[in-house]
Amino acid sequence: MTARPAALLFDWDNTLVDSWSVIHAAMNETLEAMGHPRWSRSEAETRIRASMRDSFPSLFGERWHDAERIFYAAFERLHMDQLVPLPGAADLLAWAAGAGFYLGVVSNKRGAYLRKEATHLGWDKYFAALAGAGDAARDKPAREHVQLALDPGNLQPGAHVWFIGDTDIDLICGHNNGCVPVLIRPQPPHPGEFGPAAPQHYFPALSGLQAALQAL
C-alpha cells in the first residue's frame, strides 16, 4: 500500500497555475529582439524546462544577459494580469495544509516573481517555502533547490516527499532526490516517454491527486 507522504513539493507554472500564455509571449518577444525565429506555443511548451541561468547561455551565447533583461521586462508587464489558478489548486492546497502536510514549491521561475504570485493568490500562507530560480546555489533538478524548500521543516529529501509537476524536469528532480515523482497533466504518459524518470503516480488533474491523498 502507498504510504502517506509527510511533504508535498510542487512545481508552480502549469502545475498549480496556468502560465503558458505569458511565458510564451515573453519568450517570443525575447527571441524576436535577439534575432531568433519565434516559437509556436507547442514548441515553447516542449523547449522551456530549465531555469534561465541553465538554458539561456546555450540559446543566446554571450548575450544571454541581454536576453534575460528583455524576457523579464516582458514578463513583468504581463504576468500578474494573466495569472490563472489551475482547476482544483486552491481546494487542494487548503485541504492539504489543513491535513498537516508540509507544503513547498520548487520552481524555475525567478524567486521574487514566484513569491509575488503566491501572495497575490493568497496561497503564500500554505507554503513553508517558496523556492524559485536563483534562490539556491543550483536550480531544479539539483538537490540544493529541493533541500532549500525542505529546510524550514528540518526535512531531507526521500520517499516521504512527493515531488509534483507537469514536465520531465520535475520527474527527473524527484528521481534525482529520492522523492516520489508525481506527474500532473491532462495527457497520460506515453510508454517509455520519460525513460528512467517515469512517474510513480499520474493524475490528469489536481482533484485526482487530492482524492488519492485523502484515501491514504
Buried (B, 14 or more C-beta within 10 A) or exposed (E): EEEEBBBBBBBBBBBBBBBBEBBBBBBBBBBEBBEBEEBEEEEBBEEBBBBBBBBBBEBBEEEBEBBBEBBBBBBEEBBEEBBEBBEBBBEBBBBBBEEEBBBBBBBBBBBBBBBBBBEEBEBBEBBBBBBBBBBBEEBBBBBEBBBBBBBEBEBBBBEBBBBBBBBBBBBBBBBBBBBBBBBBBEEEBEEEBBEEBBBBBBBEBBBBBBEEBEEE
